[in-house]
Amino acid sequence: MAIKIPLFQRPGNILFLDDDIDYLEMLGMVVPAHLQMELYSRPAGFVERMREEPARWEADAGLHIQMIERWRQGQPLMPQVLRYWANNPSRYRLAQICVVDYAMPGTDGLKVLNTLLDWPGSRVLLTGAADEQIAIQAFNHGLIDQFIPKQTADISGRLLTALAKLAHAPHPRLNTLWRAALRPTQQSILQMPSVAHALQAHTQKRWVEYVVLGEPFGLLGLNATGGCEWLQLEPTTGLTDLAELANSAGLGFDLVRAVQAGQLLPAVELHQQLNLPGPIRTARTLSMGDDAVLTAALFPLTEADLPQPIYPYRNFLEAQGARVIQDA
């Protein structure tokens, strides 16, 4: 059964190609500001922009592979992920979704998308009424991930819904890489519908980027301002063992009893992996799903807790400047 939430989620670029300048200008106004986008009116400019994109994705995937390999050799993942976030703001430039109009002078959208064979992102085709059967065939053959008729009454709303769905879909390669860091029991918990729904609600409300870890079990997340949080997850069947760990870490009797009762979670492994000073932090538990198999607690991390400062996604968006058509 497929895991229902991405194990590694981050924002990415959305590229639009359409020879209709007015339509591109409309998109620039209606797409929310928290989404980064590039607008192209000519296939040549779009294809040139995407030429090196497969190599960029491959280089980024190599960094993920290195993190997993170092973890297998005994290095904890949490500080590695934090250093990856700090040292690689260029990850936000990776093209995540391409939206291409089918009917363009001298070519068509499918031919343009077929030039992106090694690019692992999502493909959306915009079609006219006469192109719908072509789009259906392309979708059925796996050439595109979605098609949207331009004559749809609420085309903007339909497009934004499709973009949100694709942006939050698990990336096959990254999901496979990060699944290796989870135990089978942890994967099974994440597959429970109520747990997956609760985690999706939490991540989409609070973070722009996150990774699911197995040792310790939880989600490390970033918000748009560069703030980092650790959402610790604990199966209810493990609370007794966690209480014993809390006791051995020097927590008092009342705190240990609260851990045993599922009222508090101690961040023992968080302290160990990040070498945090002071007493072990505890936080009140949160409901995470309706199956009573998982409890959670949220631990904000200060800049002093991190190995290096992390460049905020909000700053990256602001540095992109106003939305303009690249090759108009």
C-alpha positions in Angstrom: 0.0 0.0 0.0 1.4 3.5 -0.9 2.2 5.9 1.9 -0.4 8.6 1.7 1.7 11.6 2.7 5.0 12.7 1.0 8.0 11.7 3.1 9.9 14.7 1.8 7.9 17.8 0.8 9.2 21.2 -0.4 7.9 24.1 -2.5 9.1 24.3 -6.1 8.8 26.4 -9.3 5.7 26.3 -11.4 6.3 27.1 -15.1 3.6 28.2 -17.5 3.9 28.2 -21.3 1.1 29.9 -23.4 1.3 32.1 -26.4 -1.7 34.1 -25.1 -0.1 37.0 -23.3 -3.3 38.1 -21.8 -3.9 34.7 -20.3 -0.4 34.6 -18.8 -0.9 38.1 -17.3 -4.1 36.8 -15.7 -2.3 33.8 -14.3 0.3 36.1 -12.8 -2.4 37.9 -10.9 -4.6 35.0 -9.7 -1.9 32.5 -8.6 -1.3 33.1 -4.9 1.9 34.9 -3.9 3.1 32.0 -1.8 3.6 30.0 -5.0 6.6 30.8 -7.2 6.0 30.8 -10.9 7.7 31.6 -14.2 5.7 32.7 -17.3 6.8 32.0 -20.9 5.0 32.9 -24.1 7.4 31.2 -26.5 8.4 27.5 -26.6 12.1 28.2 -27.3 12.5 30.2 -24.1 10.7 27.6 -22.1 12.7 24.7 -23.5 16.0 26.6 -22.9 15.0 27.2 -19.3 14.2 23.5 -18.8 17.3 22.2 -20.6 19.5 21.7 -17.5 16.6 20.9 -15.2 17.1 17.1 -15.2 20.7 17.6 -14.2 19.7 19.9 -11.4 17.2 17.3 -10.1 19.8 14.6 -10.3 22.3 16.7 -8.4 19.7 17.3 -5.7 18.8 13.6 -5.5 22.5 12.8 -5.0 22.4 14.9 -1.8 19.5 12.9 -0.5 21.3 9.7 -1.4 24.3 10.8 0.5 22.3 11.7 3.6 20.7 8.2 3.6 24.0 6.5 3.1 25.6 8.4 5.9 22.7 7.5 8.1 23.2 3.8 7.3 26.8 4.3 8.4 25.7 5.7 11.8 25.3 9.4 11.3 21.9 10.8 12.5 19.6 12.2 9.9 18.2 15.2 11.7 21.4 17.4 11.7 22.1 16.3 8.1 18.7 17.5 7.0 19.1 20.8 8.8 22.5 21.4 7.1 21.0 20.4 3.7 18.3 23.1 4.2 20.9 25.7 5.3 23.3 25.0 2.4 21.0 24.5 -0.5 18.5 27.3 -1.0 18.8 26.6 -4.8 16.4 23.7 -4.2 13.5 26.2 -4.4 14.4 26.9 -8.0 13.7 23.3 -9.1 10.8 23.1 -11.6 8.1 21.1 -9.9 5.2 21.6 -12.3 5.0 22.6 -16.0 1.6 23.9 -17.3 1.7 24.0 -21.1 -1.0 25.1 -23.6 -1.7 22.6 -26.3 -2.3 24.9 -29.3 0.6 27.1 -30.1 2.0 28.5 -33.4 4.3 26.0 -35.1 4.1 23.3 -32.4 1.8 21.9 -29.7 2.1 21.4 -26.0 2.6 17.6 -26.2 5.6 18.0 -28.4 7.1 20.6 -26.0 6.5 18.3 -23.0 8.1 15.4 -24.9 11.3 17.4 -24.8 11.3 16.9 -21.0 11.7 13.2 -21.0 14.3 13.0 -18.1 12.6 15.7 -16.0 10.8 14.1 -13.0 8.2 16.8 -12.4 4.4 17.0 -13.1 3.0 17.9 -16.5 -0.3 19.7 -17.0 -1.8 20.3 -20.5 -4.3 23.2 -21.2 -6.6 22.3 -24.0 -9.3 23.8 -26.3 -12.5 22.0 -27.1 -11.0 20.4 -30.2 -8.0 19.0 -28.3 -9.8 17.1 -25.5 -9.6 13.7 -27.1 -5.8 14.2 -27.7 -5.4 15.1 -24.1 -7.4 12.1 -22.9 -5.1 9.8 -24.9 -2.0 11.5 -23.6 -3.3 11.2 -20.0 -4.1 7.5 -20.5 -0.6 6.8 -21.9 1.0 8.6 -18.9 2.4 11.5 -21.0 0.7 14.1 -18.8 -0.5 14.1 -15.2 -3.5 16.3 -15.7 -5.3 18.1 -18.5 -7.6 21.1 -18.0 -10.0 22.4 -20.8 -9.5 26.2 -21.2 -13.3 26.5 -21.8 -14.0 25.3 -18.2 -16.3 27.9 -16.5 -14.0 28.3 -13.4 -10.7 27.7 -15.2 -8.7 29.6 -12.6 -10.2 27.7 -9.7 -9.8 24.4 -11.5 -6.2 25.1 -12.3 -5.3 26.2 -8.7 -6.9 23.1 -7.3 -4.9 20.9 -9.7 -1.6 22.8 -8.8 -2.3 22.3 -5.1 -2.9 18.6 -5.5 0.2 18.1 -7.6 2.4 20.2 -5.4 1.5 18.1 -2.4 1.7 14.7 -4.1 4.6 12.4 -3.1 7.5 12.5 -5.4 8.2 8.9 -6.4 12.0 9.0 -6.2 12.4 11.0 -3.1 9.6 9.0 -1.4 11.5 5.8 -2.2 14.8 7.2 -0.8 13.3 8.4 2.5 11.1 5.3 3.0 14.4 3.5 3.7 14.8 5.5 6.9 11.5 4.2 8.3 10.7 0.9 10.0 7.8 -1.2 8.5 5.7 -0.5 11.6 6.2 3.2 11.2 5.2 3.0 7.5 2.1 1.1 8.5 1.1 3.8 10.9 1.6 6.6 8.3 -0.7 4.6 5.9 -3.7 4.8 8.3 -6.1 7.2 6.7 -6.9 9.2 9.9 -3.2 9.6 10.7 -2.3 10.6 7.2 -5.2 13.1 7.2 -4.1 14.6 10.5 -0.5 14.9 9.4 -1.5 16.5 6.1 -3.6 19.0 7.9 -0.8 19.8 10.3 1.9 20.2 7.6 -0.1 22.2 5.2 -1.2 24.6 8.0 2.2 25.2 9.5 5.0 24.4 7.1 6.2 24.9 3.6 8.8 22.1 3.8 9.2 18.9 5.9 10.8 15.5 6.1 9.6 12.4 7.9 12.3 10.6 9.9 12.3 7.3 11.6 15.1 7.8 14.2 13.6 9.5 16.1 10.1 9.1 14.7 8.6 12.4 13.6 8.5 15.2 11.1 11.1 18.0 10.9 9.4 21.0 9.4 10.2 24.6 8.1 7.8 27.5 7.9 8.0 30.3 5.3 10.0 32.5 7.7 12.7 29.9 8.2 11.4 28.8 11.6 12.0 25.1 12.3 9.8 22.7 14.4 10.0 19.1 15.4 6.8 17.1 15.5 7.6 14.1 17.5 5.5 11.0 16.9 5.2 8.1 19.4 3.0 5.0 19.0 0.9 4.5 22.1 2.3 1.0 22.4 5.8 2.6 23.0 4.9 5.0 25.8 6.1 2.6 28.5 9.5 2.3 26.9 9.6 6.1 26.4 8.8 6.7 30.1 11.8 4.4 31.0 14.0 6.5 28.6 12.7 9.7 30.2 13.5 8.3 33.6 17.1 7.3 32.6 17.5 10.8 31.1 16.9 12.3 34.6 13.3 13.6 34.3 11.4 13.7 37.6 8.8 11.3 38.8 5.8 13.5 37.9 7.1 14.0 34.3 7.8 10.3 33.8 4.3 9.5 35.0 2.8 12.0 32.6 4.8 10.4 29.8 3.6 7.0 30.8 0.0 8.3 30.7 0.4 9.8 27.2 0.1 13.4 28.5 3.6 14.5 27.7 6.4 13.5 25.3 10.1 14.1 26.1 12.5 15.1 23.3 15.3 12.9 24.5 16.5 11.9 21.0 16.1 15.5 19.8 18.5 16.6 22.5 21.0 13.8 21.6 21.0 14.4 17.9 21.3 18.2 18.1 23.5 18.3 21.2 21.0 20.6 22.9 22.0 22.1 26.3 19.9 22.1 29.4 17.2 19.8 30.7 15.3 17.6 28.4 12.4 19.4 26.8 8.8 18.1 27.2 5.6 19.1 25.4 2.0 18.3 25.8 0.6 15.7 23.4 -1.5 16.4 20.4 -4.2 14.2 18.9 -2.9 12.7 15.7 -5.6 10.5 14.0 -8.7 8.7 15.3 -7.2 5.3 15.7 -5.6 5.9 19.2 -2.4 4.3 17.9 -0.3 7.5 17.7 0.4 10.5 19.9 2.5 13.6 19.0 4.1 16.7 20.5 5.4 19.8 18.9 8.9 21.2 19.8 9.8 24.6 18.3 13.6 25.0 17.5 15.3 28.3 18.0 18.1 29.5 15.7 20.6 28.6 18.5 19.4 25.0 18.3 20.3 24.7 14.6 23.7 23.7 13.2 23.4 26.7 10.8 20.9 29.5 10.0 18.4 28.5 7.3 17.5 30.9 4.5 13.8 31.6 4.7 11.5 30.6 1.8 9.8 34.0 2.2 13.0 35.8 1.5 13.6 33.6 -1.6 10.1 34.6 -3.0 10.7 38.2 -2.3 14.1 38.1 -4.2 12.3 36.8 -7.3 10.7 40.2 -7.8 7.5 41.0 -9.7 6.0 38.3 -12.0 6.8 39.1 -15.6 6.5 37.2 -18.9 10.1 36.0 -19.5 10.2 36.2 -23.3 7.4 38.6 -24.2 
